[in-house]
């Protein structure tokens, strides 16, 4: 089975950079996969992506060697099984609020006797290696998202779950949960309360020798997260990157041509006298 490059980076105490795919496009996934990310996450929760899209995107990403991850829609055996069977080397599971749910997630990722995963790695057996069933448990990883008040209250118990590889902070939902409606959701939090919560989750992961991951909105905040000790940082997503690049391009054009138009109008005014 092919080596999971993220696990090698983390074992050597090196941080990894994760990209995020929300647009259901194999070509888009292929483009993102060639930009130097260590991993790419296919977002099947909030992205406009279904299983057939995911499968095609994984195929498009394969040649790049980027580590393929999926954020599944919810904690469910079928969601976990199909994403792993399709060839994902990592899973991010949203809304894991308790130790029991974390244990369920782990069990869905492992074959008996260590779990309850059903055998049938349709694509993974081809894309990742024919000895998949023997080596998958040491190659794949699963991260539980901490993004609610309940999850935050139970973070120590969740982090200590055997077989769970790490914690992934979803700042937007976490802000909604901890802010009690007083703070708008979003990334790159600077409020003292949110910074304290983020660092407490980080500490819980480190205390239990688990990976700590943080979703960020900018390279600057992601770099700050690495200095705090995060093992994986995600920067933005394909939608936001497309919006940012196209918006910047349009605004620059408008500014340049508006200036020319004003100069032309001024000349017209003078010529009428």
N, C-alpha and C positions, 0 to 999 in steps of 0.2 A: 504494500500500500504506500502511496506517496506520502512524503513527510509534510506535516503541518508546520509551515514556516512560522506561524504566530507562536506556537508552543516553544519553538526553538528560540525565538527572540525573547520571550518571557523568561525562559529558563536561564538566559544569559543576562537578565535584568536590563533588557533593552526595550524601550517603548515601541508600540506599533501604531501606524496611522491607518485609520479605517475610513473608507468612503461609503456613501449611502445612496442607494438607488430606489427611487419612487416612481419613475416613469417606466411603463411596460414596453421596453424597447431593447431587443438584442443588440442592435447597432449602438445604441446609447451605452449599454453595458460594456460593449467591446471598447468603445472610445474611453470610457472611464477607467477600464482595466489597464490601459496603456499609459496612464498618467503618473505612475509611480507609487500608488497606494500599496500598502502591505496586504490589505484585505478590502473587500467590498461586501456590503450588506444589502441584500434584496429585501425591501420592506413590504411584507405581505400583510401588515396590520393597517397602516395608514397610507401606504402607497397604492397606486391604481393597478395593482399586480395580482393576477390569479396564478394557479398552479402551472398552467400551460405556459404562461409568460415566464414564470420563474425557471422552468425547465429550459426554455430557449435562451434565456439570459445566461444561465450557467454554461450552456454550450458555447456561447459567444465569448465568455470570459476565460475559457479553459486554456487557450494557447498562451495567455499572458503569464500564467503561473501565480496570479493573485489568489489569495485564500478566499474561497467563497463562503459567505455566511448568509443566513436568512433570519429576519425577525418574523417569527410566526404570528398569526393573527391572535392567538390566545392559547392558554394552557390546555392542550387537548392531545390525546394519544395520536389521532390521525394527523394533525398538523405537524407534530414532531416527526412521525414516521415518514410521511411523504417528503418532507424537506430533506431528511437525511438520505432517504432512498434515491432522491434526485441527484445527490452528490455534494451536498453542503458539508463543509468540514467544521462548521460552528453554528450554534443556534443562540439567538437572543429571544427570551420569552418575556412578554410584557406582563405587568400587573401580578407579580408574584408577591403575595402579601404575608405568607406564613411559612413556617418550617415544613408543614405538611405539604403545601403546594410545591415547595422546592424539592422535596423528596419525590413527589410525583413526576416532576420534570426530569429528574435524574433517572428514575425508573423507566421512563419512556425512551430514553436515549441508549439504554443498555439492553443487550440480549440476555435471556435467562442463562445462568441462575442469578445474575446481578440486577436484572430488571425485567420488564415485560414487553420490550420491543419485539414486534413481529418480524420474522425474517423474510426479506424479499428486496434486496438492494438493487432494483432494476437497472438504474443507470450507474449508481455508485460502484457497482461491481466491475464496470467497464472503465469509468473515468478515474477511479481512485485505486483500483487494483483488485485482482481476482482473489486475494487472500483477505478481503475486506472484513469478513466476519470474525477473523482471528485478531485483527489489529485495529478495528474501528474504535474500540473503547479507549485506546491510548492515543488515538489520533484526533478524534473529534472532541469538541468542547461545548459546554452549555453555560450560558450566563443568564442569571435572573435579574430582571429589571426592578430596581427599587424606585418607585415613583408615586407612592401614596403615603398617607399618614400611618396607616396600619403597617405597611412594609417597613417604614422608618422605625416605628416602635418595636418591630420584631427583627431588626436588621442583624443583631448579634446571633439570634437563633438561625436565621436564614443563612448567614455567612458560614456557620459551623456545620452545615448540611454535608455529610459525606458524599463525595462524588460530584458535587457542584463545583464548577471550575471558577466561577467568579460572579461579581456583581456589576451591573450596568446601570448607571444613573441616567434616568430620563428627566432632565431639569424642568421641562415644561409642565408635565403632570405633577412632579414633585412640588413645584411652586404652587400649583392649584391646591394640592393636598395640604401643604404646610401653611400656605398663606391664607387659608380660610376665605378665599374670594377677595382678599384685599390686594393681592398682587396679580398682575397679568402674566399669563404663561409665556415662556420664552427661554432662550439659552443664555449663556454667559452671565450668570447671576453675580451681582456684586453686593446684594443686601447682606448685612452681617448674619442674619438668621439663616439665609440660604447657604452662605459660605460655611457656616458652622455645620449645617446638615451635610453638605457635600463632603467636608473633611471627616465628619464622624462616620459616614458610610465608607469612605476610603480607609479609615482606621480599622473598621470592623473587618474589611476584606483582608487587610495586611495581617491583622492579628490571627486570622485563620488560614494564612498562606493561600489566599485566593487572589485571582486577577481582579483588578479594579479598572473599570472603564467609564468614560465620561463623554456624553454627547455635547459638542460645542458648536457655536455659530461662527467662529472666526479662528484663523490660524494663531492669532495672538493669544486668545484665551486657551486654545489647545496646548500651546507651548507652556503657558502658565500651569495648566493641569499636569503636564509632564514633570515640571519642577516640584509639584506637590507630591508626586509619587505615583500617578496613574500609569497603568501598564498599556492601556489602549485609549486613544482619543479619536473621536469622530468629528470631522469638520463639515458642517452644513449637509446638503444633499444635492442631487442633480437638478431638482426643480429650482432651488434657491440660487445655485450657481448659474443656471441658464437665465433666470430673471435678472440677476446682478449684471452679468456680462451684456445681455441685450439692452438692459436699461441704461447702462453706462454708455454704450455705443450710440443709442438713440439720442440721449441727452447731449452728448458731445456734438453730434451732427446738428441738432437743433440750435445749440449755442453758436456754432460756426455759421450756419446759414441764416439764422436770425440777425446776426450782426451784419452780414452781407445785404440782407433784405432792407435793414434800416438805413444802411448807407445808400442803397439804390433809391429808396423812397425820399431820402434827403436831397439827392441830386435832382430827382423829379420835381420836388417842390421849388428848388432854385430855378430850374429851367422854365418854369411857368411864368416867371416875372419878367 
